[in-house]
Amino acid sequence: MLALQDLFASERGLFALVLVLAATVLTALGHMPVTQWQDFALWVFGIYAGAKTVTSSVGLLKRPAPTTAAGVIEAVTSVAPAPVEPAA
């Protein structure tokens, strides 16, 4: 269900649907063979999936990295104090 929502929410997805719908009409009217329609749909949605993957990957790379100070503070607070041995 989320895939359909993503498809309708993006410009690329709507454009891909319009292209496949146009090819479907051409196939129904007999101007395009079914095998050609299958190849066309495969290419259109393959390009759509590839573009979505690239866009998501770039979004992940743009996210700010955690600072070194935050990592050090987290490491120090997670370490338990060492036990103290009694003096002899």
PyMOL Python script that loads the backbone (N, CA, C, O; Angstrom):
from pymol import cmd

cmd.read_pdbstr("""\
ATOM      1  N   MET A   1       0.815  -1.189   0.000  1.00  0.00           N
ATOM      2  CA  MET A   1       0.000   0.000   0.000  1.00  0.00           C
ATOM      3  C   MET A   1       0.864   1.260   0.000  1.00  0.00           C
ATOM      4  O   MET A   1       0.544   2.249  -0.659  1.00  0.00           O
ATOM      5  N   LEU A   2       1.970   1.206   0.754  1.00  0.00           N
ATOM      6  CA  LEU A   2       2.868   2.367   0.786  1.00  0.00           C
ATOM      7  C   LEU A   2       3.520   2.606  -0.569  1.00  0.00           C
ATOM      8  O   LEU A   2       3.796   3.747  -0.939  1.00  0.00           O
ATOM      9  N   ALA A   3       3.767   1.520  -1.312  1.00  0.00           N
ATOM     10  CA  ALA A   3       4.374   1.681  -2.635  1.00  0.00           C
ATOM     11  C   ALA A   3       3.437   2.444  -3.564  1.00  0.00           C
ATOM     12  O   ALA A   3       3.884   3.285  -4.344  1.00  0.00           O
ATOM     13  N   LEU A   4       2.153   2.159  -3.486  1.00  0.00           N
ATOM     14  CA  LEU A   4       1.187   2.894  -4.316  1.00  0.00           C
ATOM     15  C   LEU A   4       1.099   4.352  -3.894  1.00  0.00           C
ATOM     16  O   LEU A   4       0.984   5.235  -4.744  1.00  0.00           O
ATOM     17  N   GLN A   5       1.151   4.614  -2.603  1.00  0.00           N
ATOM     18  CA  GLN A   5       1.127   5.994  -2.129  1.00  0.00           C
ATOM     19  C   GLN A   5       2.367   6.748  -2.604  1.00  0.00           C
ATOM     20  O   GLN A   5       2.277   7.904  -3.016  1.00  0.00           O
ATOM     21  N   ASP A   6       3.526   6.084  -2.545  1.00  0.00           N
ATOM     22  CA  ASP A   6       4.762   6.705  -3.040  1.00  0.00           C
ATOM     23  C   ASP A   6       4.666   6.978  -4.539  1.00  0.00           C
ATOM     24  O   ASP A   6       5.135   8.006  -5.028  1.00  0.00           O
ATOM     25  N   LEU A   7       4.052   6.040  -5.255  1.00  0.00           N
ATOM     26  CA  LEU A   7       3.922   6.184  -6.702  1.00  0.00           C
ATOM     27  C   LEU A   7       3.065   7.392  -7.062  1.00  0.00           C
ATOM     28  O   LEU A   7       3.418   8.161  -7.956  1.00  0.00           O
ATOM     29  N   PHE A   8       1.948   7.560  -6.371  1.00  0.00           N
ATOM     30  CA  PHE A   8       1.052   8.677  -6.663  1.00  0.00           C
ATOM     31  C   PHE A   8       1.563  10.000  -6.086  1.00  0.00           C
ATOM     32  O   PHE A   8       1.162  11.066  -6.552  1.00  0.00           O
ATOM     33  N   ALA A   9       2.429   9.948  -5.094  1.00  0.00           N
ATOM     34  CA  ALA A   9       2.907  11.168  -4.445  1.00  0.00           C
ATOM     35  C   ALA A   9       4.057  11.837  -5.201  1.00  0.00           C
ATOM     36  O   ALA A   9       4.328  13.018  -4.988  1.00  0.00           O
ATOM     37  N   SER A  10       4.729  11.105  -6.072  1.00  0.00           N
ATOM     38  CA  SER A  10       5.887  11.684  -6.749  1.00  0.00           C
ATOM     39  C   SER A  10       5.564  12.021  -8.200  1.00  0.00           C
ATOM     40  O   SER A  10       4.711  11.397  -8.831  1.00  0.00           O
ATOM     41  N   GLU A  11       6.268  13.022  -8.704  1.00  0.00           N
ATOM     42  CA  GLU A  11       6.096  13.417 -10.108  1.00  0.00           C
ATOM     43  C   GLU A  11       6.570  12.301 -11.037  1.00  0.00           C
ATOM     44  O   GLU A  11       5.944  12.028 -12.061  1.00  0.00           O
ATOM     45  N   ARG A  12       7.670  11.665 -10.676  1.00  0.00           N
ATOM     46  CA  ARG A  12       8.190  10.567 -11.501  1.00  0.00           C
ATOM     47  C   ARG A  12       7.193   9.433 -11.578  1.00  0.00           C
ATOM     48  O   ARG A  12       6.984   8.851 -12.642  1.00  0.00           O
ATOM     49  N   GLY A  13       6.573   9.116 -10.446  1.00  0.00           N
ATOM     50  CA  GLY A  13       5.606   8.023 -10.422  1.00  0.00           C
ATOM     51  C   GLY A  13       4.385   8.311 -11.276  1.00  0.00           C
ATOM     52  O   GLY A  13       3.916   7.447 -12.017  1.00  0.00           O
ATOM     53  N   LEU A  14       3.873   9.530 -11.169  1.00  0.00           N
ATOM     54  CA  LEU A  14       2.719   9.891 -11.990  1.00  0.00           C
ATOM     55  C   LEU A  14       3.073   9.871 -13.468  1.00  0.00           C
ATOM     56  O   LEU A  14       2.276   9.414 -14.288  1.00  0.00           O
ATOM     57  N   PHE A  15       4.255  10.360 -13.817  1.00  0.00           N
ATOM     58  CA  PHE A  15       4.694  10.354 -15.207  1.00  0.00           C
ATOM     59  C   PHE A  15       4.835   8.920 -15.720  1.00  0.00           C
ATOM     60  O   PHE A  15       4.461   8.622 -16.854  1.00  0.00           O
ATOM     61  N   ALA A  16       5.376   8.035 -14.882  1.00  0.00           N
ATOM     62  CA  ALA A  16       5.515   6.627 -15.272  1.00  0.00           C
ATOM     63  C   ALA A  16       4.140   6.004 -15.504  1.00  0.00           C
ATOM     64  O   ALA A  16       3.951   5.255 -16.462  1.00  0.00           O
ATOM     65  N   LEU A  17       3.193   6.306 -14.641  1.00  0.00           N
ATOM     66  CA  LEU A  17       1.840   5.772 -14.824  1.00  0.00           C
ATOM     67  C   LEU A  17       1.197   6.291 -16.104  1.00  0.00           C
ATOM     68  O   LEU A  17       0.524   5.539 -16.809  1.00  0.00           O
ATOM     69  N   VAL A  18       1.396   7.563 -16.407  1.00  0.00           N
ATOM     70  CA  VAL A  18       0.831   8.136 -17.641  1.00  0.00           C
ATOM     71  C   VAL A  18       1.454   7.458 -18.861  1.00  0.00           C
ATOM     72  O   VAL A  18       0.750   7.140 -19.820  1.00  0.00           O
ATOM     73  N   LEU A  19       2.761   7.236 -18.831  1.00  0.00           N
ATOM     74  CA  LEU A  19       3.417   6.575 -19.955  1.00  0.00           C
ATOM     75  C   LEU A  19       2.897   5.153 -20.150  1.00  0.00           C
ATOM     76  O   LEU A  19       2.620   4.742 -21.277  1.00  0.00           O
ATOM     77  N   VAL A  20       2.764   4.409 -19.067  1.00  0.00           N
ATOM     78  CA  VAL A  20       2.279   3.031 -19.170  1.00  0.00           C
ATOM     79  C   VAL A  20       0.811   3.020 -19.601  1.00  0.00           C
ATOM     80  O   VAL A  20       0.399   2.149 -20.368  1.00  0.00           O
ATOM     81  N   LEU A  21       0.030   3.970 -19.120  1.00  0.00           N
ATOM     82  CA  LEU A  21      -1.364   4.060 -19.545  1.00  0.00           C
ATOM     83  C   LEU A  21      -1.455   4.350 -21.048  1.00  0.00           C
ATOM     84  O   LEU A  21      -2.280   3.761 -21.746  1.00  0.00           O
ATOM     85  N   ALA A  22      -0.613   5.251 -21.540  1.00  0.00           N
ATOM     86  CA  ALA A  22      -0.594   5.547 -22.971  1.00  0.00           C
ATOM     87  C   ALA A  22      -0.185   4.311 -23.778  1.00  0.00           C
ATOM     88  O   ALA A  22      -0.779   4.023 -24.817  1.00  0.00           O
ATOM     89  N   ALA A  23       0.817   3.589 -23.306  1.00  0.00           N
ATOM     90  CA  ALA A  23       1.227   2.367 -23.997  1.00  0.00           C
ATOM     91  C   ALA A  23       0.126   1.318 -23.951  1.00  0.00           C
ATOM     92  O   ALA A  23      -0.048   0.563 -24.908  1.00  0.00           O
ATOM     93  N   THR A  24      -0.623   1.261 -22.846  1.00  0.00           N
ATOM     94  CA  THR A  24      -1.734   0.323 -22.734  1.00  0.00           C
ATOM     95  C   THR A  24      -2.816   0.645 -23.760  1.00  0.00           C
ATOM     96  O   THR A  24      -3.381  -0.258 -24.376  1.00  0.00           O
ATOM     97  N   VAL A  25      -3.100   1.913 -23.940  1.00  0.00           N
ATOM     98  CA  VAL A  25      -4.099   2.329 -24.936  1.00  0.00           C
ATOM     99  C   VAL A  25      -3.620   1.942 -26.336  1.00  0.00           C
ATOM    100  O   VAL A  25      -4.391   1.427 -27.145  1.00  0.00           O
ATOM    101  N   LEU A  26      -2.340   2.197 -26.611  1.00  0.00           N
ATOM    102  CA  LEU A  26      -1.798   1.816 -27.919  1.00  0.00           C
ATOM    103  C   LEU A  26      -1.878   0.306 -28.141  1.00  0.00           C
ATOM    104  O   LEU A  26      -2.170  -0.147 -29.247  1.00  0.00           O
ATOM    105  N   THR A  27      -1.619  -0.466 -27.094  1.00  0.00           N
ATOM    106  CA  THR A  27      -1.704  -1.922 -27.207  1.00  0.00           C
ATOM    107  C   THR A  27      -3.151  -2.356 -27.416  1.00  0.00           C
ATOM    108  O   THR A  27      -3.426  -3.238 -28.230  1.00  0.00           O
ATOM    109  N   ALA A  28      -4.068  -1.744 -26.689  1.00  0.00           N
ATOM    110  CA  ALA A  28      -5.483  -2.094 -26.830  1.00  0.00           C
ATOM    111  C   ALA A  28      -6.008  -1.754 -28.224  1.00  0.00           C
ATOM    112  O   ALA A  28      -6.879  -2.450 -28.746  1.00  0.00           O
ATOM    113  N   LEU A  29      -5.484  -0.692 -28.824  1.00  0.00           N
ATOM    114  CA  LEU A  29      -5.913  -0.305 -30.172  1.00  0.00           C
ATOM    115  C   LEU A  29      -5.198  -1.097 -31.270  1.00  0.00           C
ATOM    116  O   LEU A  29      -5.528  -0.968 -32.449  1.00  0.00           O
ATOM    117  N   GLY A  30      -4.223  -1.909 -30.879  1.00  0.00           N
ATOM    118  CA  GLY A  30      -3.521  -2.743 -31.848  1.00  0.00           C
ATOM    119  C   GLY A  30      -2.331  -2.067 -32.498  1.00  0.00           C
ATOM    120  O   GLY A  30      -1.796  -2.599 -33.470  1.00  0.00           O
ATOM    121  N   HIS A  31      -1.895  -0.926 -32.008  1.00  0.00           N
ATOM    122  CA  HIS A  31      -0.748  -0.224 -32.578  1.00  0.00           C
ATOM    123  C   HIS A  31       0.585  -0.646 -31.962  1.00  0.00           C
ATOM    124  O   HIS A  31       1.648  -0.271 -32.457  1.00  0.00           O
ATOM    125  N   MET A  32       0.527  -1.425 -30.881  1.00  0.00           N
ATOM    126  CA  MET A  32       1.751  -1.867 -30.203  1.00  0.00           C
ATOM    127  C   MET A  32       1.544  -3.321 -29.771  1.00  0.00           C
ATOM    128  O   MET A  32       0.543  -3.636 -29.128  1.00  0.00           O
ATOM    129  N   PRO A  33       2.479  -4.207 -30.119  1.00  0.00           N
ATOM    130  CA  PRO A  33       2.331  -5.595 -29.667  1.00  0.00           C
ATOM    131  C   PRO A  33       2.522  -5.712 -28.147  1.00  0.00           C
ATOM    132  O   PRO A  33       3.153  -4.863 -27.517  1.00  0.00           O
ATOM    133  N   VAL A  34       1.971  -6.764 -27.588  1.00  0.00           N
ATOM    134  CA  VAL A  34       2.031  -6.968 -26.134  1.00  0.00           C
ATOM    135  C   VAL A  34       3.471  -7.116 -25.661  1.00  0.00           C
ATOM    136  O   VAL A  34       3.823  -6.611 -24.594  1.00  0.00           O
ATOM    137  N   THR A  35       4.305  -7.794 -26.432  1.00  0.00           N
ATOM    138  CA  THR A  35       5.708  -7.965 -26.016  1.00  0.00           C
ATOM    139  C   THR A  35       6.425  -6.623 -25.954  1.00  0.00           C
ATOM    140  O   THR A  35       7.261  -6.404 -25.077  1.00  0.00           O
ATOM    141  N   GLN A  36       6.104  -5.731 -26.873  1.00  0.00           N
ATOM    142  CA  GLN A  36       6.702  -4.397 -26.846  1.00  0.00           C
ATOM    143  C   GLN A  36       6.188  -3.609 -25.634  1.00  0.00           C
ATOM    144  O   GLN A  36       6.942  -2.854 -25.020  1.00  0.00           O
ATOM    145  N   TRP A  37       4.916  -3.784 -25.294  1.00  0.00           N
ATOM    146  CA  TRP A  37       4.349  -3.126 -24.116  1.00  0.00           C
ATOM    147  C   TRP A  37       5.066  -3.607 -22.860  1.00  0.00           C
ATOM    148  O   TRP A  37       5.386  -2.810 -21.977  1.00  0.00           O
ATOM    149  N   GLN A  38       5.319  -4.912 -22.783  1.00  0.00           N
ATOM    150  CA  GLN A  38       6.014  -5.463 -21.610  1.00  0.00           C
ATOM    151  C   GLN A  38       7.420  -4.882 -21.475  1.00  0.00           C
ATOM    152  O   GLN A  38       7.840  -4.498 -20.383  1.00  0.00           O
ATOM    153  N   ASP A  39       8.137  -4.823 -22.588  1.00  0.00           N
ATOM    154  CA  ASP A  39       9.477  -4.238 -22.550  1.00  0.00           C
ATOM    155  C   ASP A  39       9.430  -2.765 -22.150  1.00  0.00           C
ATOM    156  O   ASP A  39      10.253  -2.301 -21.361  1.00  0.00           O
ATOM    157  N   PHE A  40       8.468  -2.041 -22.696  1.00  0.00           N
ATOM    158  CA  PHE A  40       8.323  -0.613 -22.383  1.00  0.00           C
ATOM    159  C   PHE A  40       8.040  -0.417 -20.896  1.00  0.00           C
ATOM    160  O   PHE A  40       8.674   0.413 -20.244  1.00  0.00           O
ATOM    161  N   ALA A  41       7.082  -1.184 -20.359  1.00  0.00           N
ATOM    162  CA  ALA A  41       6.734  -1.058 -18.938  1.00  0.00           C
ATOM    163  C   ALA A  41       7.923  -1.428 -18.053  1.00  0.00           C
ATOM    164  O   ALA A  41       8.154  -0.801 -17.019  1.00  0.00           O
ATOM    165  N   LEU A  42       8.669  -2.442 -18.464  1.00  0.00           N
ATOM    166  CA  LEU A  42       9.853  -2.847 -17.701  1.00  0.00           C
ATOM    167  C   LEU A  42      10.876  -1.720 -17.651  1.00  0.00           C
ATOM    168  O   LEU A  42      11.433  -1.440 -16.590  1.00  0.00           O
ATOM    169  N   TRP A  43      11.129  -1.075 -18.774  1.00  0.00           N
ATOM    170  CA  TRP A  43      12.075   0.033 -18.819  1.00  0.00           C
ATOM    171  C   TRP A  43      11.580   1.235 -18.018  1.00  0.00           C
ATOM    172  O   TRP A  43      12.347   1.834 -17.265  1.00  0.00           O
ATOM    173  N   VAL A  44      10.314   1.589 -18.174  1.00  0.00           N
ATOM    174  CA  VAL A  44       9.780   2.766 -17.478  1.00  0.00           C
ATOM    175  C   VAL A  44       9.873   2.590 -15.970  1.00  0.00           C
ATOM    176  O   VAL A  44      10.357   3.479 -15.270  1.00  0.00           O
ATOM    177  N   PHE A  45       9.415   1.452 -15.466  1.00  0.00           N
ATOM    178  CA  PHE A  45       9.439   1.265 -14.015  1.00  0.00           C
ATOM    179  C   PHE A  45      10.835   0.921 -13.504  1.00  0.00           C
ATOM    180  O   PHE A  45      11.132   1.163 -12.334  1.00  0.00           O
ATOM    181  N   GLY A  46      11.687   0.370 -14.339  1.00  0.00           N
ATOM    182  CA  GLY A  46      13.086   0.172 -13.950  1.00  0.00           C
ATOM    183  C   GLY A  46      13.791   1.506 -13.759  1.00  0.00           C
ATOM    184  O   GLY A  46      14.531   1.694 -12.794  1.00  0.00           O
ATOM    185  N   ILE A  47      13.558   2.423 -14.679  1.00  0.00           N
ATOM    186  CA  ILE A  47      14.147   3.758 -14.549  1.00  0.00           C
ATOM    187  C   ILE A  47      13.553   4.477 -13.338  1.00  0.00           C
ATOM    188  O   ILE A  47      14.271   5.172 -12.619  1.00  0.00           O
ATOM    189  N   TYR A  48      12.255   4.315 -13.108  1.00  0.00           N
ATOM    190  CA  TYR A  48      11.615   4.940 -11.941  1.00  0.00           C
ATOM    191  C   TYR A  48      12.236   4.413 -10.650  1.00  0.00           C
ATOM    192  O   TYR A  48      12.571   5.195  -9.760  1.00  0.00           O
ATOM    193  N   ALA A  49      12.389   3.097 -10.543  1.00  0.00           N
ATOM    194  CA  ALA A  49      12.965   2.511  -9.329  1.00  0.00           C
ATOM    195  C   ALA A  49      14.414   2.946  -9.135  1.00  0.00           C
ATOM    196  O   ALA A  49      14.838   3.226  -8.014  1.00  0.00           O
ATOM    197  N   GLY A  50      15.169   3.002 -10.223  1.00  0.00           N
ATOM    198  CA  GLY A  50      16.559   3.449 -10.130  1.00  0.00           C
ATOM    199  C   GLY A  50      16.667   4.900  -9.685  1.00  0.00           C
ATOM    200  O   GLY A  50      17.505   5.241  -8.851  1.00  0.00           O
ATOM    201  N   ALA A  51      15.815   5.748 -10.244  1.00  0.00           N
ATOM    202  CA  ALA A  51      15.844   7.167  -9.861  1.00  0.00           C
ATOM    203  C   ALA A  51      15.442   7.344  -8.404  1.00  0.00           C
ATOM    204  O   ALA A  51      16.015   8.173  -7.697  1.00  0.00           O
ATOM    205  N   LYS A  52      14.463   6.573  -7.951  1.00  0.00           N
ATOM    206  CA  LYS A  52      14.029   6.658  -6.550  1.00  0.00           C
ATOM    207  C   LYS A  52      15.155   6.194  -5.621  1.00  0.00           C
ATOM    208  O   LYS A  52      15.365   6.780  -4.559  1.00  0.00           O
ATOM    209  N   THR A  53      15.866   5.158  -6.013  1.00  0.00           N
ATOM    210  CA  THR A  53      16.978   4.660  -5.207  1.00  0.00           C
ATOM    211  C   THR A  53      18.089   5.694  -5.114  1.00  0.00           C
ATOM    212  O   THR A  53      18.634   5.927  -4.035  1.00  0.00           O
ATOM    213  N   VAL A  54      18.426   6.312  -6.236  1.00  0.00           N
ATOM    214  CA  VAL A  54      19.477   7.330  -6.232  1.00  0.00           C
ATOM    215  C   VAL A  54      19.068   8.512  -5.368  1.00  0.00           C
ATOM    216  O   VAL A  54      19.875   9.024  -4.592  1.00  0.00           O
ATOM    217  N   THR A  55      17.816   8.950  -5.497  1.00  0.00           N
ATOM    218  CA  THR A  55      17.326  10.078  -4.706  1.00  0.00           C
ATOM    219  C   THR A  55      17.369   9.759  -3.211  1.00  0.00           C
ATOM    220  O   THR A  55      17.774  10.602  -2.410  1.00  0.00           O
ATOM    221  N   SER A  56      16.960   8.561  -2.835  1.00  0.00           N
ATOM    222  CA  SER A  56      16.992   8.171  -1.422  1.00  0.00           C
ATOM    223  C   SER A  56      18.421   8.089  -0.901  1.00  0.00           C
ATOM    224  O   SER A  56      18.702   8.497   0.226  1.00  0.00           O
ATOM    225  N   SER A  57      19.316   7.564  -1.721  1.00  0.00           N
ATOM    226  CA  SER A  57      20.715   7.445  -1.306  1.00  0.00           C
ATOM    227  C   SER A  57      21.351   8.812  -1.097  1.00  0.00           C
ATOM    228  O   SER A  57      22.086   9.022  -0.132  1.00  0.00           O
ATOM    229  N   VAL A  58      21.067   9.734  -1.997  1.00  0.00           N
ATOM    230  CA  VAL A  58      21.612  11.085  -1.841  1.00  0.00           C
ATOM    231  C   VAL A  58      21.048  11.736  -0.585  1.00  0.00           C
ATOM    232  O   VAL A  58      21.760  12.458   0.113  1.00  0.00           O
ATOM    233  N   GLY A  59      19.773  11.485  -0.293  1.00  0.00           N
ATOM    234  CA  GLY A  59      19.174  12.021   0.931  1.00  0.00           C
ATOM    235  C   GLY A  59      19.865  11.490   2.178  1.00  0.00           C
ATOM    236  O   GLY A  59      20.045  12.219   3.154  1.00  0.00           O
ATOM    237  N   LEU A  60      20.251  10.213   2.143  1.00  0.00           N
ATOM    238  CA  LEU A  60      20.971   9.638   3.287  1.00  0.00           C
ATOM    239  C   LEU A  60      22.361  10.249   3.431  1.00  0.00           C
ATOM    240  O   LEU A  60      22.831  10.477   4.545  1.00  0.00           O
ATOM    241  N   LEU A  61      23.013  10.512   2.308  1.00  0.00           N
ATOM    242  CA  LEU A  61      24.354  11.088   2.366  1.00  0.00           C
ATOM    243  C   LEU A  61      24.334  12.542   2.823  1.00  0.00           C
ATOM    244  O   LEU A  61      25.315  13.027   3.387  1.00  0.00           O
ATOM    245  N   LYS A  62      23.239  13.234   2.588  1.00  0.00           N
ATOM    246  CA  LYS A  62      23.141  14.637   2.980  1.00  0.00           C
ATOM    247  C   LYS A  62      22.874  14.816   4.470  1.00  0.00           C
ATOM    248  O   LYS A  62      23.082  15.902   5.011  1.00  0.00           O
ATOM    249  N   ARG A  63      22.415  13.759   5.136  1.00  0.00           N
ATOM    250  CA  ARG A  63      22.114  13.857   6.559  1.00  0.00           C
ATOM    251  C   ARG A  63      23.381  14.208   7.326  1.00  0.00           C
ATOM    252  O   ARG A  63      24.445  13.658   7.043  1.00  0.00           O
ATOM    253  N   PRO A  64      23.285  15.112   8.290  1.00  0.00           N
ATOM    254  CA  PRO A  64      24.500  15.491   9.034  1.00  0.00           C
ATOM    255  C   PRO A  64      25.016  14.328   9.871  1.00  0.00           C
ATOM    256  O   PRO A  64      24.248  13.600  10.501  1.00  0.00           O
ATOM    257  N   ALA A  65      26.317  14.175   9.862  1.00  0.00           N
ATOM    258  CA  ALA A  65      26.952  13.116  10.644  1.00  0.00           C
ATOM    259  C   ALA A  65      26.996  13.523  12.109  1.00  0.00           C
ATOM    260  O   ALA A  65      27.088  14.711  12.418  1.00  0.00           O
ATOM    261  N   PRO A  66      26.932  12.557  13.009  1.00  0.00           N
ATOM    262  CA  PRO A  66      27.037  12.907  14.427  1.00  0.00           C
ATOM    263  C   PRO A  66      28.420  13.472  14.732  1.00  0.00           C
ATOM    264  O   PRO A  66      29.416  13.065  14.133  1.00  0.00           O
ATOM    265  N   THR A  67      28.466  14.401  15.659  1.00  0.00           N
ATOM    266  CA  THR A  67      29.741  15.033  16.003  1.00  0.00           C
ATOM    267  C   THR A  67      30.587  14.084  16.839  1.00  0.00           C
ATOM    268  O   THR A  67      30.070  13.155  17.460  1.00  0.00           O
ATOM    269  N   THR A  68      31.868  14.325  16.848  1.00  0.00           N
ATOM    270  CA  THR A  68      32.793  13.494  17.622  1.00  0.00           C
ATOM    271  C   THR A  68      32.528  13.665  19.111  1.00  0.00           C
ATOM    272  O   THR A  68      32.613  12.698  19.868  1.00  0.00           O
ATOM    273  N   ALA A  69      32.207  14.881  19.540  1.00  0.00           N
ATOM    274  CA  ALA A  69      31.958  15.134  20.961  1.00  0.00           C
ATOM    275  C   ALA A  69      30.777  14.314  21.455  1.00  0.00           C
ATOM    276  O   ALA A  69      30.813  13.783  22.564  1.00  0.00           O
ATOM    277  N   ALA A  70      29.736  14.206  20.648  1.00  0.00           N
ATOM    278  CA  ALA A  70      28.568  13.418  21.065  1.00  0.00           C
ATOM    279  C   ALA A  70      28.941  11.949  21.206  1.00  0.00           C
ATOM    280  O   ALA A  70      28.464  11.278  22.122  1.00  0.00           O
ATOM    281  N   GLY A  71      29.787  11.439  20.313  1.00  0.00           N
ATOM    282  CA  GLY A  71      30.231  10.050  20.404  1.00  0.00           C
ATOM    283  C   GLY A  71      31.082   9.798  21.626  1.00  0.00           C
ATOM    284  O   GLY A  71      30.947   8.757  22.268  1.00  0.00           O
ATOM    285  N   VAL A  72      31.961  10.735  21.964  1.00  0.00           N
ATOM    286  CA  VAL A  72      32.824  10.594  23.146  1.00  0.00           C
ATOM    287  C   VAL A  72      31.986  10.628  24.414  1.00  0.00           C
ATOM    288  O   VAL A  72      32.187   9.815  25.315  1.00  0.00           O
ATOM    289  N   ILE A  73      31.048  11.566  24.488  1.00  0.00           N
ATOM    290  CA  ILE A  73      30.196  11.673  25.684  1.00  0.00           C
ATOM    291  C   ILE A  73      29.382  10.396  25.866  1.00  0.00           C
ATOM    292  O   ILE A  73      29.235   9.905  26.985  1.00  0.00           O
ATOM    293  N   GLU A  74      28.860   9.863  24.780  1.00  0.00           N
ATOM    294  CA  GLU A  74      28.079   8.627  24.869  1.00  0.00           C
ATOM    295  C   GLU A  74      28.962   7.465  25.328  1.00  0.00           C
ATOM    296  O   GLU A  74      28.530   6.648  26.140  1.00  0.00           O
ATOM    297  N   ALA A  75      30.186   7.383  24.820  1.00  0.00           N
ATOM    298  CA  ALA A  75      31.094   6.307  25.203  1.00  0.00           C
ATOM    299  C   ALA A  75      31.487   6.414  26.674  1.00  0.00           C
ATOM    300  O   ALA A  75      31.560   5.401  27.369  1.00  0.00           O
ATOM    301  N   VAL A  76      31.742   7.630  27.152  1.00  0.00           N
ATOM    302  CA  VAL A  76      32.155   7.819  28.541  1.00  0.00           C
ATOM    303  C   VAL A  76      31.009   7.501  29.488  1.00  0.00           C
ATOM    304  O   VAL A  76      31.228   6.883  30.530  1.00  0.00           O
ATOM    305  N   THR A  77      29.814   7.901  29.155  1.00  0.00           N
ATOM    306  CA  THR A  77      28.691   7.655  30.053  1.00  0.00           C
ATOM    307  C   THR A  77      28.274   6.190  30.061  1.00  0.00           C
ATOM    308  O   THR A  77      27.642   5.736  31.014  1.00  0.00           O
ATOM    309  N   SER A  78      28.617   5.447  29.016  1.00  0.00           N
ATOM    310  CA  SER A  78      28.214   4.040  28.984  1.00  0.00           C
ATOM    311  C   SER A  78      29.210   3.123  29.687  1.00  0.00           C
ATOM    312  O   SER A  78      28.902   1.956  29.928  1.00  0.00           O
ATOM    313  N   VAL A  79      30.398   3.627  30.022  1.00  0.00           N
ATOM    314  CA  VAL A  79      31.416   2.810  30.684  1.00  0.00           C
ATOM    315  C   VAL A  79      31.137   2.817  32.194  1.00  0.00           C
ATOM    316  O   VAL A  79      30.954   3.868  32.809  1.00  0.00           O
ATOM    317  N   ALA A  80      31.111   1.622  32.758  1.00  0.00           N
ATOM    318  CA  ALA A  80      30.904   1.513  34.214  1.00  0.00           C
ATOM    319  C   ALA A  80      32.225   1.784  34.927  1.00  0.00           C
ATOM    320  O   ALA A  80      33.287   1.461  34.394  1.00  0.00           O
ATOM    321  N   PRO A  81      32.176   2.372  36.125  1.00  0.00           N
ATOM    322  CA  PRO A  81      33.423   2.641  36.844  1.00  0.00           C
ATOM    323  C   PRO A  81      34.112   1.322  37.241  1.00  0.00           C
ATOM    324  O   PRO A  81      33.449   0.331  37.547  1.00  0.00           O
ATOM    325  N   ALA A  82      35.431   1.331  37.230  1.00  0.00           N
ATOM    326  CA  ALA A  82      36.197   0.143  37.605  1.00  0.00           C
ATOM    327  C   ALA A  82      36.112  -0.071  39.110  1.00  0.00           C
ATOM    328  O   ALA A  82      36.111   0.892  39.877  1.00  0.00           O
ATOM    329  N   PRO A  83      36.040  -1.340  39.538  1.00  0.00           N
ATOM    330  CA  PRO A  83      35.993  -1.595  40.984  1.00  0.00           C
ATOM    331  C   PRO A  83      37.306  -1.189  41.650  1.00  0.00           C
ATOM    332  O   PRO A  83      38.386  -1.329  41.075  1.00  0.00           O
ATOM    333  N   VAL A  84      37.183  -0.683  42.875  1.00  0.00           N
ATOM    334  CA  VAL A  84      38.361  -0.216  43.631  1.00  0.00           C
ATOM    335  C   VAL A  84      38.761  -1.345  44.564  1.00  0.00           C
ATOM    336  O   VAL A  84      37.931  -1.879  45.300  1.00  0.00           O
ATOM    337  N   GLU A  85      40.059  -1.709  44.530  1.00  0.00           N
ATOM    338  CA  GLU A  85      40.549  -2.763  45.411  1.00  0.00           C
ATOM    339  C   GLU A  85      40.944  -2.137  46.746  1.00  0.00           C
ATOM    340  O   GLU A  85      41.531  -1.056  46.781  1.00  0.00           O
ATOM    341  N   PRO A  86      40.622  -2.820  47.843  1.00  0.00           N
ATOM    342  CA  PRO A  86      41.011  -2.271  49.146  1.00  0.00           C
ATOM    343  C   PRO A  86      42.529  -2.291  49.339  1.00  0.00           C
ATOM    344  O   PRO A  86      43.221  -3.191  48.863  1.00  0.00           O
ATOM    345  N   ALA A  87      43.026  -1.280  50.047  1.00  0.00           N
ATOM    346  CA  ALA A  87      44.459  -1.196  50.296  1.00  0.00           C
ATOM    347  C   ALA A  87      44.870  -2.255  51.299  1.00  0.00           C
ATOM    348  O   ALA A  87      44.127  -2.565  52.229  1.00  0.00           O
ATOM    349  N   ALA A  88      46.067  -2.812  51.104  1.00  0.00           N
ATOM    350  CA  ALA A  88      46.527  -3.897  51.986  1.00  0.00           C
ATOM    351  C   ALA A  88      47.221  -3.387  53.201  1.00  0.00           C
ATOM    352  O   ALA A  88      47.664  -4.177  54.035  1.00  0.00           O
TER     353      ALA A  88
END
""", "prot")
cmd.dss("prot")
cmd.show_as("cartoon", "prot")
cmd.util.cbc("prot")
cmd.orient("prot")
